[in-house]
Amino acid sequence: MKPIVDKAEVSIDYPDKAYMGSFGRKAGFDVTGDADGVTLKLKSTAGEKREVQIHLHYYLLADVLSGMAGAMQAALAADDVHRPALAEAATALAAALKATPR
């Protein structure tokens, strides 16, 4: 597990109940991939222990990334603090996608 250096918030809403939680600096995350998609796992080990996993198939992940690009373009227009880290991560993703499979 890698440490979470910022914060993630999770909310799952059902008609009769809702689950909400946050994962901060005392939590970790892991990302794994398989033939169908990627799995993101968030895990809190301090206090109330909890874990969240989401598996996104690759076409949905592509749609999510496209949606994020549009949303972030407007949201980060004047944000010089987060932009370098996001650009570096996007460059790493692009390089991984261009790499020749083994």
C-alpha positions in Angstrom: 0.0 0.0 0.0 1.2 3.5 -0.8 0.4 6.3 1.6 -2.3 8.8 0.8 -0.7 12.2 0.9 -3.9 14.2 0.5 -7.4 13.0 1.0 -10.1 10.9 -0.6 -13.8 10.9 0.2 -16.2 8.1 -0.6 -20.0 8.2 -0.7 -22.4 5.4 -1.6 -26.1 6.3 -1.7 -28.9 3.7 -1.5 -32.6 4.6 -1.4 -32.8 3.9 2.3 -29.3 4.5 3.5 -25.9 6.2 2.7 -22.3 5.3 3.5 -19.7 8.0 3.7 -16.1 7.9 4.7 -12.8 9.7 4.1 -9.3 8.4 3.7 -6.5 10.7 4.7 -2.8 10.6 5.7 -3.2 7.6 8.0 -4.6 5.5 5.1 -3.1 3.9 2.1 -4.1 3.0 -1.5 -3.1 0.5 -4.1 -3.9 0.2 -7.8 -3.7 -3.1 -9.7 -4.6 -4.0 -13.2 -5.8 -7.1 -15.0 -7.0 -8.0 -18.4 -10.4 -6.3 -17.9 -9.5 -3.1 -16.1 -7.9 -1.5 -13.0 -8.8 -1.8 -9.3 -8.3 1.1 -6.9 -8.2 0.1 -3.2 -8.4 2.6 -0.4 -7.7 1.2 3.1 -7.7 2.9 6.5 -5.8 1.1 9.3 -6.0 3.8 12.0 -9.1 4.1 14.1 -12.2 2.6 12.5 -10.8 0.1 9.9 -12.4 0.3 6.5 -11.7 -0.6 2.9 -13.1 0.5 -0.4 -12.5 -1.1 -3.8 -13.6 0.0 -7.2 -12.9 -1.9 -10.4 -13.2 0.1 -13.6 -13.2 -1.7 -17.0 -10.9 0.0 -19.5 -13.6 1.7 -21.7 -15.2 3.2 -18.6 -11.8 4.3 -17.3 -11.2 6.0 -20.7 -14.5 7.8 -20.4 -13.8 8.8 -16.8 -10.3 10.2 -17.8 -11.9 12.2 -20.6 -14.5 13.5 -18.3 -11.8 14.4 -15.7 -9.8 16.3 -18.4 -12.8 18.5 -19.1 -13.7 19.1 -15.5 -10.2 19.8 -14.4 -9.5 22.2 -17.2 -12.0 24.6 -15.8 -11.5 23.8 -12.1 -7.7 24.2 -12.3 -7.5 27.2 -14.5 -5.7 29.3 -11.9 -4.3 26.5 -9.8 -0.5 26.4 -10.0 -0.2 24.2 -6.9 -1.7 20.9 -8.1 -1.0 21.2 -11.8 2.6 20.0 -11.8 1.8 16.8 -9.9 -1.2 16.1 -12.1 0.8 16.7 -15.3 3.6 14.4 -14.2 1.1 11.6 -13.4 -0.6 12.1 -16.8 2.7 11.9 -18.6 3.5 8.7 -16.8 0.1 7.3 -17.8 0.7 8.3 -21.4 4.1 6.7 -21.4 2.7 3.4 -20.0 0.1 3.3 -22.7 2.6 3.9 -25.5 5.0 1.2 -24.1 5.2 -2.1 -26.1 3.5 -4.9 -24.2 5.8 -7.7 -23.0 
